[in-house]
């Protein structure tokens, strides 16, 4: 049976999609830094264009934006440094004390149920002092040993860390020409429809990024203020780190809560720090999940609060952690496609007849 021209075009596009998916699957390890750099370039290119429209040379605009982005990422990582610098000496002092308290309080209680548990406080203290008093040479030797064990993984990480800024630089420099070349690949008779769809997707993703930044800012202020009111010495670095790290769902929140819990236990030495962290972070998580993300992100991209919650749960169930990470931007793109499909359906003979 002969195929119609429309069927031949459909089969051709399906074949192109299959080949592209196969290439992506085979080259996934190599493409990872390029894909990450492309996502960063998409997020940063509006800042480059804004500087370029003010008659700044594009090269200078790209350098400024990329350097600021790298400094922002380093600042986020370095927020943890004062926490570690302050907590390590406290850990050295408090862990043997905690072990002794557990021995005194937990052992008699367990003995009632026939469970004999006794912690060797002297051995624990010696081990803690050995680990936390290790000098720089010891840490360097351990790091080199780990590097030898997982050499290929470490090499790949270091290589990608150097490669991504280079790829990002060239993508930002050539972004307008890349967009033109991609647009030129769209068949002329489909160009208006496809470019209109992509422009709408771009607008929705921009709204998503702005809404996510608002959520991060509000949470950084909330956690810093709440921990400071509770008397935490490290309220500012821990609170700001938690607020900014929530961009990575669950993992960022968990890291921030772990740092706050460690700071609270070591500073106050009792249940006060644990209870404060549980209350502050519990309220923060509820506010983020049920109020901030649905209102500041969901409404900006056209998703109502229930749809946002459903999207996070559904994508998390289907794809795990990665699914939660991409749930909202992908849902926003699906919403644009659904609107287009609905408009086409309402204008079709199937609906009218």
Secondary structure as GFF3:
##gff-version 3
##sequence-region A 1 353
A	DSSP	alpha_helix	5	26	.	.	.	ID=ss1
A	DSSP	alpha_helix	28	52	.	.	.	ID=ss2
A	DSSP	alpha_helix	58	111	.	.	.	ID=ss3
A	DSSP	alpha_helix	121	132	.	.	.	ID=ss4
A	DSSP	alpha_helix	136	149	.	.	.	ID=ss5
A	DSSP	alpha_helix	151	173	.	.	.	ID=ss6
A	DSSP	alpha_helix	175	184	.	.	.	ID=ss7
A	DSSP	three_ten_helix	188	190	.	.	.	ID=ss8
A	DSSP	alpha_helix	191	229	.	.	.	ID=ss9
A	DSSP	alpha_helix	235	245	.	.	.	ID=ss10
A	DSSP	alpha_helix	251	268	.	.	.	ID=ss11
A	DSSP	alpha_helix	271	287	.	.	.	ID=ss12
A	DSSP	pi_helix	288	298	.	.	.	ID=ss13
A	DSSP	alpha_helix	305	346	.	.	.	ID=ss14
A	DSSP	alpha_helix	349	352	.	.	.	ID=ss15
###
